Amino acid sequence: MEHPSIHTRPVTRFTVVTALLLAVTVSLLGWSPTAARPALPAAPTLAYRVVQPPDSTTPIQHIVIMDKENRSFDSYFGTFPGANGTTTYTGTDGLRHTLNHQPDRLSGDISHDHIDAVHAIDNGKMDKFSQIPGAIQHGIDEADSQFYQDDLPKYWKYAQNFTLTDNFFSTILGASFANHLWSIAAEDDDVDGVPLCALPCKLAQRWGCDSVASTRVEERHADGTTEKVFPCFNFPTLGDSLDAAGLSWKYYTPDYNKPGYIWSSYDAIEHIRYGPDWQTNIVNYADFPKDAQAGTLPAVSWLVEPTSVSEHPPQSVCAGENWTVQQINAIMNNPTLWANTAIILVWDDFGGFYDHVVPPKGPNAQIMYGLREPAMVISPYSKSTLVHGVNHTMYSFSSMLKMVEDNWTLPALTDMDRTANSLMLTQDFNQRPLPPLPLNKRTCPITPGPEPGPNDGAGD
């Protein structure tokens, strides 16, 4: 069956209605990408909602976004055949050295805030990762290290059989909070840091509207100025677009104040956090495999994991890979669901790890773009890397939203998702659908040293 071009967006009555609804929402929120932030209003209420959801433009009926933690492309797939990877790095001496072999667990985190990332990139020389705080552990430069295929066998299986991209850049050159916002909104109000509270305080597990009152996060604007703001925003999100279109969605995440809750991005959107969607659409991550097995996944799902399986140092990468496999198996073991589901598997920021590609400049050149991240699209229609090779198109977090918008003819939220390359480019709807690839969990290696606690690595 032939399918229409995914890049053609005819103006339909539905598109116009949805665009008007979002325009009303934005007006109510008093927000624009360049305007100063107003006082937060009461949560907006749409006076009208489209009753009949739009049909998808492709066979895909479900899109799942899995956002894991803190890895660069070269650290995971630098040795992958056909990818733009490397096995060497430039040291502070200007010479090339072999990247170290990274263990399953590090003893601690490597700093990866905006300032550290700028320092590591060193005006494009990419030679100062070893100087980032936490880079040297037990005398070894772990910032300049990578895994091999045997260390990540399940991820390599997905990468080989479905679509691996090697030009997916984190949108913001910084840590988790900003990039997670981009995964729901194609916008972050120029945030480039993580929320911090004035000492003495205990931030607990909250990065959003329910943070303690003294919490502030840094914004770095295109003119180079910075400001510190409370991490509670009111710009429109993809969830709002889906609501306006009558499409179902859920954000599967750790519960309030539990390890991993800091990555629950809708907590930072005031009209979601204190509106009806928080009670109906923000659900516990443990519901995801149950919903997949029952065939009740919504049109769009985000899946955020608890810290212990996030792959955020010092947590075990093997444990994180096993957890990811379990979630994907839940989809693949349901033949009806697998037949019309696309899974986007991505990591949120570079985590302090080396990547050899200099990030391009974005609209806000002060903070855009970050380093490359591992990213795969897993679906029956993915262009298999074994057949088509690694996908070299440039993508960012806006590309994930663009794929959703293309699939249901939704209006863009910002210029970023409007102009982004869609991850739909990884799909071929005229090919014979790929079969599911359920995988077994593996036995994780024993790493010397104490086991990390369930919250270790949840600081950024």
NUFI-851340 format. One record per residue (C-alpha): x, y, z. Coordinates in steps of 0.02 Angstrom, whole numbers. Each point is the difference from the previous one (the first is absolute). Layout:
ATOM       c1       c2       c3
ATOM        X        Y        Z
...
//
This chain:
ATOM       c1       c2       c3
ATOM        0        0        0
ATOM       67      171      -47
ATOM       -2      135      134
ATOM        1      188      -30
ATOM      157      101       29
ATOM       26       33      185
ATOM       68      172      -39
ATOM     -162       64      -77
ATOM     -112       86      127
ATOM     -161       52      -87
ATOM     -102      132       91
ATOM     -153      -93       60
ATOM     -147       53      107
ATOM       76     -101      142
ATOM      169       86      -19
ATOM      -81      171        4
ATOM     -106      -42      153
ATOM      148      -73       93
ATOM      112      148      -44
ATOM     -134      120       63
ATOM      -16      -98      162
ATOM      187        9       29
ATOM        1      184      -43
ATOM     -134       27      131
ATOM      102     -102      125
ATOM      158      100      -35
ATOM      -98      162       16
ATOM      -70      -56      166
ATOM      174      -48       59
ATOM       72      168      -52
ATOM      153      -84      -74
ATOM      112       23     -150
ATOM      178      -61      -30
ATOM       71      176       16
ATOM     -117       84      123
ATOM       43       27      183
ATOM      -87     -125      110
ATOM     -162       64       77
ATOM      -68      -49      169
ATOM      -68     -176      -10
ATOM     -188        5      -33
ATOM     -129     -127       48
ATOM        3     -157     -104
ATOM      -86       32     -168
ATOM     -160      -89      -45
ATOM      -39      -34     -182
ATOM     -179       44      -40
ATOM       -8     -126     -142
ATOM       83     -165      -37
ATOM       -1      -98     -162
ATOM     -106     -153       36
ATOM       61     -109     -144
ATOM      188      -28        7
ATOM       91       16     -165
ATOM       51     -153      -97
ATOM      186      -36       -6
ATOM       87       35     -165
ATOM       96     -165       13
ATOM      -32     -176       67
ATOM       74       57      166
ATOM     -132       17      136
ATOM      116       12      152
ATOM      162       96       26
ATOM      104      -35      156
ATOM      141      117       55
ATOM      127      -80      117
ATOM      123      129       67
ATOM      149      -73       94
ATOM      146       84       85
ATOM      171       73      -32
ATOM       93      -82     -143
ATOM       85       65     -157
ATOM       -9      -86     -169
ATOM      185      -47       -3
ATOM      -10      -71      176
ATOM     -133     -127      -55
ATOM       18      -20     -189
ATOM      170       70      -44
ATOM       54     -171      -65
ATOM     -162      -37      -95
ATOM       35      -48     -183
ATOM      -51      136     -122
ATOM      -32      130      134
ATOM       91      164       17
ATOM       90      -60      155
ATOM      176       -6       67
ATOM      109     -105      113
ATOM      123      141       37
ATOM       -6      172       80
ATOM      105      157        0
ATOM       89       28      165
ATOM       54      162       79
ATOM      170      -33      -79
ATOM      -77       15     -173
ATOM       35     -183      -41
ATOM     -122     -140      -39
ATOM      -21     -136      132
ATOM     -105     -159        7
ATOM     -162       22       94
ATOM        1      -98      162
ATOM     -115     -150       22
ATOM     -138       56      117
ATOM      -60     -117      139
ATOM     -183      -40       26
ATOM       -6      113      152
ATOM      102      154       40
ATOM       37       50      178
ATOM      -85      168      -21
ATOM      -76      125     -119
ATOM       99      107     -122
ATOM      -49      183        1
ATOM      -93       51     -156
ATOM      -77      171       27
ATOM        7      136     -131
ATOM      165       74       58
ATOM       85     -170        5
ATOM      -64      -43     -174
ATOM       66      164      -72
ATOM      168      -34       83
ATOM        9     -179      -69
ATOM      -42       56     -177
ATOM      135      133       11
ATOM      -52      101     -153
ATOM      -17     -157     -106
ATOM      164      -83       48
ATOM      -96     -129      105
ATOM      153      -27      108
ATOM      -43       42      181
ATOM     -125     -132       53
ATOM      132      -68      119
ATOM       -3      165       95
ATOM     -185      -10       44
ATOM      -27      -32      187
ATOM      -24     -187       28
ATOM       84      -49     -164
ATOM      146      -88       85
ATOM      -57     -147      105
ATOM      125     -117       84
ATOM      135       77     -110
ATOM      -93      -36     -164
ATOM      -72      131     -118
ATOM     -180      -61       -6
ATOM      -62      155      -93
ATOM      102      -61     -148
ATOM      -66     -178        0
ATOM     -125     -108      -92
ATOM      -92     -166       -1
ATOM       20     -140     -127
ATOM     -131     -109      -83
ATOM       20     -137      131
ATOM      -38      129      136
ATOM     -165       54      -81
ATOM      -59     -154      -96
ATOM     -185       39        9
ATOM       16      180      -55
ATOM      110      -55     -144
ATOM     -133     -128      -51
ATOM     -130      140       -8
ATOM      123      112      -93
ATOM       37     -134     -129
ATOM     -177      -58      -33
ATOM      -92      165        9
ATOM       61      180      -29
ATOM      154       72       84
ATOM       32      186      -25
ATOM      174       74       25
ATOM      -43      184      -19
ATOM     -125       26      141
ATOM       54      149      106
ATOM      -67       45      170
ATOM      -84      168      -21
ATOM       84       85      147
ATOM      184       -5       44
ATOM      -29      -43      181
ATOM      -78     -123      119
ATOM     -164      -96       11
ATOM     -134      125       51
ATOM        8      108     -156
ATOM        5     -143     -124
ATOM     -145      -90       84
ATOM     -103      159      -22
ATOM       39       -3     -185
ATOM      -67     -177      -10
ATOM     -174       61       47
ATOM       -6      177      -69
ATOM      132       41     -133
ATOM       42      143      119
ATOM       81       29      169
ATOM        0      190       23
ATOM      190        2      -21
ATOM       33     -110      151
ATOM      176      -73       -4
ATOM       19      -67      178
ATOM      -85     -106      132
ATOM     -106       68      143
ATOM       97       37      159
ATOM      -63       66      165
ATOM       82      123      118
ATOM      101      -85      136
ATOM      -38      -64      126
ATOM     -145      -96      -77
ATOM      -44     -172      -62
ATOM      -58        1     -180
ATOM      -68     -176       20
ATOM      -64      -69     -166
ATOM      -85      150      -77
ATOM       50      102     -153
ATOM     -155       99      -41
ATOM     -148       95       66
ATOM        1      -97      163
ATOM      184       40       38
ATOM       41       87      164
ATOM      -25      188      -10
ATOM      185       44       -6
ATOM       32     -107     -155
ATOM       68       87     -154
ATOM       60      -57     -171
ATOM      114       94     -118
ATOM      -59       69     -167
ATOM      130       57     -127
ATOM      -71      109     -136
ATOM       61       26     -178
ATOM       77      168       45
ATOM      109      -84      132
ATOM      -96       64      151
ATOM      -52     -120      136
ATOM     -134       -2      132
ATOM      -57     -117      138
ATOM     -184      -46        2
ATOM     -116     -117       94
ATOM      -14     -163     -102
ATOM     -186       14      -38
ATOM      -50       52     -176
ATOM     -158       21      -99
ATOM       42      -24     -183
ATOM     -106     -118     -105
ATOM       52     -182      -14
ATOM      -31     -149     -112
ATOM     -121      -61      132
ATOM     -105      156      -31
ATOM        3      -34     -188
ATOM      -57     -179       30
ATOM     -137       57      119
ATOM      -63      126     -127
ATOM       -3     -135     -135
ATOM      -90     -126      110
ATOM      149     -118       -5
ATOM       49     -103      152
ATOM      167       16       88
ATOM       86      -52      160
ATOM      162       47       85
ATOM       63     -155       92
ATOM      118       56      138
ATOM       58      -32      178
ATOM     -120       64      132
ATOM       16      162       98
ATOM      166       12       94
ATOM       56     -173      -55
ATOM      170      -30      -85
ATOM      -16       61     -179
ATOM     -145      121       33
ATOM      116      145      -43
ATOM      -12      -54     -183
ATOM     -190       11        3
ATOM       -4      151     -114
ATOM     -185       43        8
ATOM       31       42      182
ATOM       81      159      -67
ATOM     -153       52     -102
ATOM     -117       95      114
ATOM     -164      -29      -92
ATOM       37     -187      -10
ATOM       67      -19      177
ATOM     -151       85       76
ATOM     -128      -47     -132
ATOM     -106     -154      -35
ATOM      131      -84     -110
ATOM      110      -28      152
ATOM     -130     -117       74
ATOM      -42      -92     -161
ATOM      153        2     -113
ATOM      150       -4      119
ATOM       12     -180       60
ATOM      123     -118       82
ATOM      133      -75     -114
ATOM      -45     -176       59
ATOM     -165       17      -93
ATOM       89        6     -169
ATOM       33     -187      -26
ATOM     -173      -40       69
ATOM      -82      118     -124
ATOM      108      -67     -141
ATOM      -46     -180       40
ATOM     -184       47       10
ATOM        9       97     -163
ATOM      -59      161       84
ATOM      148      115      -34
ATOM      -56      176      -49
ATOM       41       81     -166
ATOM      156       80       75
ATOM       99      -60      151
ATOM      152       68       87
ATOM       91     -124      110
ATOM      116       62      138
ATOM       94     -127      105
ATOM       51       -4      184
ATOM      179       51       34
ATOM       64     -176       32
ATOM      -30      -51     -182
ATOM       29      169      -82
ATOM      182      -35      -49
ATOM       47      163       86
ATOM      170      -26       83
ATOM       34      -81      120
ATOM     -145     -116      -44
ATOM       27     -160      -98
ATOM      -16       15     -189
ATOM      -39     -186      -10
ATOM     -144       18      124
ATOM      -66      146     -100
ATOM       11      -96     -163
ATOM      -92     -148       78
ATOM     -140      115       58
ATOM      -15       79     -173
ATOM      -12     -174      -77
ATOM     -142      -45      119
ATOM     -100      153      -53
ATOM       27      -28     -185
ATOM      -38     -186       18
ATOM     -169       47       73
ATOM      -41       83     -167
ATOM       80     -130     -111
ATOM      -85     -145       89
ATOM     -170       76      -42
ATOM      -13      -31     -189
ATOM     -146      118      -24
ATOM       90      142       89
ATOM      169      -30      -83
ATOM      -81        9     -172
ATOM      -37      186       20
ATOM      124       68      129
ATOM      158      102      -19
ATOM      123       13      145
ATOM      123      144       11
ATOM      145      -48      114
ATOM      115      145       41
ATOM      116       66      137
ATOM      -20      176       69
ATOM      175       76       11
ATOM      184      -43      -21
ATOM       28      -37      184
ATOM      180       65       -6
ATOM       52     -133     -127
ATOM      105       32     -155
ATOM      -73       22     -173
ATOM      109       50     -147
ATOM     -129      100     -100
ATOM       -6      188       32
ATOM     -183       48       31
ATOM      -78      120     -126
ATOM      -66      168       57
ATOM     -187       20       25
ATOM     -115      153        9
ATOM       64       37      175
ATOM      184      -24      -37
ATOM       42       23      184
ATOM      -73     -169       46
ATOM      -44      -91     -163
ATOM       38     -136      -46
ATOM       67     -127      122
ATOM      106     -152      -42
ATOM      -64     -152      -95
ATOM     -106     -129       89
ATOM      -36     -182      -41
ATOM     -172       -8      -83
ATOM      -98     -140      -81
ATOM     -174      -18      -75
ATOM      -70     -175       23
ATOM     -156      -46      -98
ATOM      -61     -123     -133
ATOM       34      137     -128
ATOM      172       54       57
ATOM      132        1     -136
ATOM      110     -139       64
ATOM      181       52       25
ATOM       55     -170      -69
ATOM      -87       42     -164
ATOM        5      190      -13
ATOM      151       43      106
ATOM        9      124      143
ATOM     -115      151      -18
ATOM      109      157      -14
ATOM     -137      133       -2
ATOM       13      135      134
ATOM     -130      -15      136
ATOM      -34       75      172
ATOM     -135      -17      132
ATOM     -114      107     -108
ATOM        9     -139     -131
ATOM      -93     -116      120
ATOM     -143      123       15
ATOM        2       29     -188
ATOM      -26     -187      -26
ATOM     -155        4      111
ATOM      -64      156      -88
ATOM       29      -77     -171
ATOM      -89     -159       50
ATOM     -160       88       52
ATOM       12      163      -99
ATOM       20      106      156
ATOM       60      181       -6
ATOM      177       37       56
ATOM       29       74      173
ATOM      150      109      -46
ATOM      114       37     -146
ATOM      115     -136       65
ATOM     -118     -146      -31
ATOM      -70       86     -154
ATOM      171        0      -84
ATOM       76     -157       77
ATOM       35     -157     -101
ATOM     -135     -123       49
ATOM       48     -170       69
ATOM     -133      -62     -120
ATOM      143        2     -125
ATOM       60     -161       83
ATOM     -156      -92      -57
ATOM      -48      -88     -161
ATOM     -186      -38       -8
ATOM       15      -93     -164
ATOM      119     -132       66
ATOM      -53     -169       67
ATOM      -26       31      187
ATOM      145      -58      108
ATOM      -37     -138      125
ATOM       13       32      187
ATOM      168      -34       83
ATOM      -32      -48      182
ATOM      163      -20       94
ATOM       54      -86      159
ATOM       73       90      149
ATOM      184      -32       30
ATOM      105      -30      154
ATOM       86      160       51
ATOM      187        6       35
ATOM       65       23      176
ATOM       81      169       22
ATOM      119       28      147
ATOM      -57      120      133
ATOM     -163       31       93
ATOM     -166      -13      -89
ATOM      -78      171      -35
ATOM     -154       48       96
ATOM     -168       16      -91
ATOM       18      189       -5
ATOM      185       12      -45
ATOM       17       96     -162
ATOM     -164       95       18
ATOM       82      169       18
ATOM       -2       46     -184
//
